[in-house]
C-alpha cells in the first residue's frame, strides 16, 4: 500500500513524487517511457542544446561587425546530436538520483487505473497490481495530428515527423517544411536553418508565435526571415504528398517542395488508455478537469501538468505538482495562472508574462501600455549591433500595478521571471521604482519601462 501513486514521470510527475517522498509519503512513480517525460527527453532540454550550438554558429558567422572574422563556419550535426544525448542522459540520471534519495519507488511500465476498493485505488502494470491511497495523474500530452489528407501516411512513411523524431534525426534535411508557427515549430526552424536547411514555416493564423504580443510577433518574423526562413502566415495546409505540402491562402492553392515535414500544430492532453473512466474522473475538452488545488472531481485524485490542459508548460507543471502535494499533506496551497512566463528560445529570444495588449482589451480592462526600444539598455546596444528588440509593459490604471510585460531580445528568458514576481505579487509601481537593478544589464529595460509608465498611469 502506497500513500501516493503518481502516473507519469515528466516534470509534474517527478517533481510531485520527489516532494511527496521528502514529506514522508510512501510514493510510487510509474512511467511508461523514461523518467523526465517529454520535456527532458524530447522537448525542452534537447531543443535548447541544439539552439545553443546554433547560437554559437550564428554569432561566429556574423562576427565581422563585432571585429571577429571567421570564414566557413558551419554546424557539425552528428556531434551536436551526440552532445544532446549526453546532456539528456546526465539530467535524466540526476532526476533518478533525486527520486531515489527521496525514497521514491520507480516502475518503468505502462499503467492503467483498474478501479477503486475500500483500501484505495488499484493501478495495474502488466500482471502487477499496486494500491494507493491517493493518485496523481501526470501523463502529460501528445502531439495533435490534424485530419490533413496524406498526413497519417506521411508520418508512417517518415516523410513527416514530430519533434520527437526530428530531435533524433542523424542528418539535416536539405528542405524542411514546418507545419505550425508556434513555439516548437519556430525553435526547430531556427536550428535547422542554422544547420543548412532551407526552411519554410506554414502558419494558419495571421501571425507566428501563438498568443505572444502582436508587435513582438512581427519583429520576430522579420528577424527569422532575415535568417533565411520563409514564413507563410494565413495559410491552411490541405494535403501532404510525397515531397510536397499543399496549402491555401488568399491567392488560392499553392504548394512547397521539401525533403522532410515537421508537424508542430500543438499538443493535447494524454488521457486515453489510462483507465480514468474506471473511477469516474471528469474530463473537459479532453483534459482532466482540476480546481485551483489541482483536485479532480474524485476525492484523493489530483492532476498536474499538461494532462489538465490549463497551461502546457514545464514550469507550470512543476508548480502544479507542488500545489497538489502541499494539499495532500494538509498544507493550504492554490495555483495561480496570472503570471505564467511564456518563452520562445529563438534568436532573438521572446518572453512574456501576464496580460498582452490584446487580452487586456478583450477583458475590458482599464490599462496603459508603454513600448520602448531595447536600446534604452546600454548592454543591449553593446551586444546587439542593429538590434530591433522592444519591451512592452502593461499597467492597470485603477490599481497602478503591472499586469503584463513582454519583450524580444537577448536574455529575455532570464529576465522575465522578475516581471512575473511583480505581476503575481501585485506590487505597486511606486514600490517597483525603488528596486535597484545592476548596471549595465539588459534587465534595466524593465526599470526604464516602469519609470516611463509610472508617469502615465
Secondary structure, 3 states (H helix, E strand, C coil): CEEEEEECCCHHHHHHHHHHHHCCCCEEEECCCCCCHHHHHHCHHHHHHHHHHHHHHHHHHCHHHHCCCCCCCCCCHHHHHHHHHHHHHHHHHHHHHHHHHCCCEEECCCCEEEEECCCCEEEEECCEEEEEEEEEECCCEEECCCCCECHHHHHHHCCEECHHHHCCCCCCCCEEEEECCCHHHHHHHHHHHHCCCEEEEECCCCCCCCCCCHHHHHHHHHHHHHCCCEEECCCEEEEEECCEEEEEECCEEEEEECCEEEECCCEEECCCCCCHHHCCCCEECCEECCCCCCECCCCCEEECCHHHCCCCCHHHHHHHHHHHHHHHCCCCCCCCCCCCCEEECCCCCEEEEECCHHHHHHCCCCEEEEEEEHHHCHHHHHHCCCCCCEEEEEEECCCCEEEEEEEECCCHHHHHHHHHHHHHCCCEHHHHCCCCCCCCCCCHHHHHHHHHHHCCC
